[in-house]
Amino acid sequence: MLKDKAKIVIIGGGFGGLFTALDLNGVGDTTLINDEDHFLFRPMLYEYLSGEVEAWHIAPDCKELLDSSARFIRGSVTNIDLVNQKITVADRNEPLAFDILVFSPGAVTNFAGVEGAEKFSLEFRTLNDANRLRRRMTEVLDQIQPDSAPQDTHSALTFAVVGGGASGVELSTKMADLLRDAVKRRALRGEPRVLIIEMADRLVPGMGEEIRKFVENALQEYRIEVHTQTRVVQVTAGSITLEHNHNRTELRASGVVWVAGVRPSPLIESLDVERDRRGLIAVEPTLQVRGYPNVFALGDAAFYSDVVPTLAGTAQLALQQAHLCARNVRAFIEGGQLKSKHFVELGEALSLGTEHAAVLSAGQVMSGPLARQARFALYTARLPTWHHRLRVGASWFFEGTRPRPLQPLGF
Ligand SMILES: Cc1cc2nc3c(=O)[nH]c(=O)nc-3n(C[C@H](O)[C@H](O)[C@H](O)COP(=O)(O)OP(=O)(O)OC[C@H]3O[C@@H](n4cnc5c(N)ncnc54)[C@H](O)[C@@H]3O)c2cc1C
């Protein structure tokens, strides 16, 4: 049994780390370290891009959320010494000691070594990424002359989304909706061109047939160009080169957004722990890191064997693991028995443009504007803390969730 005020250090203020800290609710002497000052509810980053939600709705301040239940340090962890139980945080002189470590630093974009991808593509993981993409779309629109020929508008407004998973579908439909709306408002001639590039032979490969039908309809409605069995071989400042059936084609692109997969946080590489073939930390069913019973890992950084592939790498999983993690940390401190859990899929909810969504819950699929409302309601319930949920719910109910058009810069 550990002393009552065991030093618990949590790395990462996302779904895994923040919800563990909230669930611990003052147990031990808890410190949460995160390299941003806010938590981010990533499933609604698309709505932030379109202006349907504001930053404070989906990215509340960590300090405010934690209140008095844990100390918060904004900083980047640069080193972890598991043997001597010390953490180094950039720009802090003294390392931080821990009795128990909870490790949940998430993942980073995987550019898979494609030439020019890291340098020239836009990522889509943070508020800043969404701001950059919105700005890029606006800048391109601003350069189109009112008398431009339709084909010139089409060419200038070409954006490629790399990755045909749920992220690619949600992002491309949002972008197409925003761009089409802006073209109309500015009375331009022509249409935007939004492409999805996917290596597999179909989009959203992990999703059930029930929801796929709605995805396909939406892609058609938004006139998204779908390129399956296609590999990106190069990205430059103004183009993307695709390979399909051994043929290469270079296309002009005003923006390439890379949502084609993730790799584990680089922080893991320095740890002398057992990993799976993708580099994820292998954890016991109790979420303890093998060989280090006082270290827990979860979320996108951990490999948990009893999980269906479609649940791996999701917020749904990290959230469920956080509850188990907090429970087991408490048991570890008290000398109690640690538990395991079988995690379940909680359903799927995809935004499709700014007006529609598709929601799969308890085997039933709902689509259209009603599904969009259901998605908002569902996600309100998953936001951290009752206080934040109530504030956000009230704001969405009374102030609405209309998208914010792509106004000319400086407007
Ligand atoms: C655009 C987008 C949409 C998504 N939509 C969905 C969805 O609809 N449904 C779903 O289930 N999942 C979704 N996901 C996946 C989901 O967001 C992740 O699976 C989930 O966030 C994982 O939780 P985590 O705690 O492991 O990592 P995160 O939530 O990413 O949190 C990790 C935190 O650690 C911080 N950090 C990293 N390194 C350091 C360091 N060295 N020092 C200090 N802090 C550090 C990060 O900045 C971050 O705040 C989406 C992901 C993205 C990018």
Ligand as a Chemical Component Dictionary entry (heavy atoms), coordinates in Angstrom:
data_LIG
# 
_chem_comp.id                   LIG 
_chem_comp.type                 NON-POLYMER 
_chem_comp.pdbx_formal_charge   0 
_chem_comp.three_letter_code    LIG 
# 
loop_
_chem_comp_atom.comp_id 
_chem_comp_atom.atom_id 
_chem_comp_atom.alt_atom_id 
_chem_comp_atom.type_symbol 
_chem_comp_atom.charge 
_chem_comp_atom.model_Cartn_x 
_chem_comp_atom.model_Cartn_y 
_chem_comp_atom.model_Cartn_z 
_chem_comp_atom.pdbx_ordinal 
LIG C1  C1  C 0 -9.689  15.362 -36.184 1  
LIG C2  C2  C 0 -9.898  14.162 -35.311 2  
LIG C3  C3  C 0 -11.190 13.666 -35.130 3  
LIG C4  C4  C 0 -11.418 12.556 -34.329 4  
LIG N1  N1  N 0 -12.702 12.104 -34.178 5  
LIG C5  C5  C 0 -12.952 11.049 -33.380 6  
LIG C6  C6  C 0 -14.298 10.578 -33.204 7  
LIG O1  O1  O 0 -15.239 11.101 -33.799 8  
LIG N2  N2  N 0 -14.492 9.541  -32.350 9  
LIG C7  C7  C 0 -13.463 8.949  -31.686 10 
LIG O2  O2  O 0 -13.726 8.021  -30.906 11 
LIG N3  N3  N 0 -12.190 9.346  -31.855 12 
LIG C8  C8  C 0 -11.895 10.375 -32.675 13 
LIG N4  N4  N 0 -10.598 10.796 -32.872 14 
LIG C9  C9  C 0 -9.506  10.098 -32.187 15 
LIG C10 C10 C 0 -9.365  10.611 -30.746 16 
LIG O3  O3  O 0 -9.267  12.011 -30.734 17 
LIG C11 C11 C 0 -8.145  9.992  -30.078 18 
LIG O4  O4  O 0 -8.226  8.596  -30.170 19 
LIG C12 C12 C 0 -8.107  10.400 -28.605 20 
LIG O5  O5  O 0 -7.940  11.800 -28.514 21 
LIG C13 C13 C 0 -6.976  9.676  -27.880 22 
LIG O6  O6  O 0 -6.889  10.136 -26.555 23 
LIG P1  P1  P 0 -5.452  10.248 -25.865 24 
LIG O7  O7  O 0 -5.664  10.710 -24.466 25 
LIG O8  O8  O 0 -4.677  9.021  -26.106 26 
LIG O9  O9  O 0 -4.713  11.385 -26.704 27 
LIG P2  P2  P 0 -5.109  12.910 -26.917 28 
LIG O10 O10 O 0 -6.548  13.143 -26.698 29 
LIG O11 O11 O 0 -4.514  13.279 -28.224 30 
LIG O12 O12 O 0 -4.329  13.659 -25.759 31 
LIG C14 C14 C 0 -2.938  13.639 -25.651 32 
LIG C15 C15 C 0 -2.481  14.955 -25.042 33 
LIG O13 O13 O 0 -1.109  14.844 -24.674 34 
LIG C16 C16 C 0 -0.433  16.009 -25.084 35 
LIG N5  N5  N 0 0.982   15.690 -25.256 36 
LIG C17 C17 C 0 1.559   14.969 -26.245 37 
LIG N6  N6  N 0 2.898   14.905 -26.050 38 
LIG C18 C18 C 0 3.148   15.591 -24.918 39 
LIG C19 C19 C 0 4.352   15.899 -24.207 40 
LIG N7  N7  N 0 5.534   15.476 -24.615 41 
LIG N8  N8  N 0 4.253   16.640 -23.094 42 
LIG C20 C20 C 0 3.036   17.083 -22.634 43 
LIG N9  N9  N 0 1.872   16.818 -23.279 44 
LIG C21 C21 C 0 1.930   16.086 -24.395 45 
LIG C22 C22 C 0 -1.143  16.367 -26.391 46 
LIG O14 O14 O 0 -0.934  17.704 -26.760 47 
LIG C23 C23 C 0 -2.590  16.096 -26.025 48 
LIG O15 O15 O 0 -3.175  17.217 -25.397 49 
LIG C24 C24 C 0 -10.333 11.905 -33.683 50 
LIG C25 C25 C 0 -9.033  12.395 -33.864 51 
LIG C26 C26 C 0 -8.808  13.507 -34.671 52 
LIG C27 C27 C 0 -7.407  14.015 -34.863 53 
# 
loop_
_chem_comp_bond.comp_id 
_chem_comp_bond.atom_id_1 
_chem_comp_bond.atom_id_2 
_chem_comp_bond.value_order 
_chem_comp_bond.pdbx_ordinal 
LIG C1  C2  SING 1  
LIG C2  C3  SING 2  
LIG C2  C26 DOUB 3  
LIG C3  C4  DOUB 4  
LIG C4  N1  SING 5  
LIG C4  C24 SING 6  
LIG N1  C5  DOUB 7  
LIG C5  C6  SING 8  
LIG C5  C8  SING 9  
LIG C6  O1  DOUB 10 
LIG C6  N2  SING 11 
LIG N2  C7  SING 12 
LIG C7  O2  DOUB 13 
LIG C7  N3  SING 14 
LIG N3  C8  DOUB 15 
LIG C8  N4  SING 16 
LIG N4  C9  SING 17 
LIG N4  C24 SING 18 
LIG C9  C10 SING 19 
LIG C10 O3  SING 20 
LIG C10 C11 SING 21 
LIG C11 O4  SING 22 
LIG C11 C12 SING 23 
LIG C12 O5  SING 24 
LIG C12 C13 SING 25 
LIG C13 O6  SING 26 
LIG O6  P1  SING 27 
LIG P1  O7  DOUB 28 
LIG P1  O8  SING 29 
LIG P1  O9  SING 30 
LIG O9  P2  SING 31 
LIG P2  O10 DOUB 32 
LIG P2  O11 SING 33 
LIG P2  O12 SING 34 
LIG O12 C14 SING 35 
LIG C14 C15 SING 36 
LIG C15 O13 SING 37 
LIG C15 C23 SING 38 
LIG O13 C16 SING 39 
LIG C16 N5  SING 40 
LIG C16 C22 SING 41 
LIG N5  C17 SING 42 
LIG N5  C21 SING 43 
LIG C17 N6  DOUB 44 
LIG N6  C18 SING 45 
LIG C18 C19 SING 46 
LIG C18 C21 DOUB 47 
LIG C19 N7  SING 48 
LIG C19 N8  DOUB 49 
LIG N8  C20 SING 50 
LIG C20 N9  DOUB 51 
LIG N9  C21 SING 52 
LIG C22 O14 SING 53 
LIG C22 C23 SING 54 
LIG C23 O15 SING 55 
LIG C24 C25 DOUB 56 
LIG C25 C26 SING 57 
LIG C26 C27 SING 58 
# 
